[in-house]
Every structure is written in structure tokens, then in C-alpha cells.
Amino acid sequence: MVALHYYPQLAWVLVPFTLLVASSRVILGLHYPSDVLAATGIGFVLGYAGILLLP
């Protein structure tokens, strides 16, 4: 969130990378899909809060 906010031109690299990392955690059996979704939501909220609170 924060990186995309400040460097939107890197979205073509950052978004696929994060999706691949998240899916690899499930595929390798290291996390349940619900764990990955929960962590994604928490990260999204914290990143957005950081953007709003610290301009």
C-alpha cells in the first residue's frame, strides 16, 4: 500500500510479486488460505492508516 502510494509506476512489478508470494505460502503448505487473507486485510488496513496519518 505505502509503496504503491508513493511509487504507482511500480505497480506492474509490486502487485504480481505480492500475489505470487501470497499464493506460494498456501501452495507450499506454510499457511491456510484464511491466514493469508487475514494478513492481507490487516496489512491493507495498516498501510492505508499509515498513509492517512503520516502524509
Secondary structure, 3 states (H helix, E strand, C coil): CHHHHHCHHHHHHHHHHHHHHHHHHHHCCCCCHHHHHHHHHHHHHHHHHHHHHCC
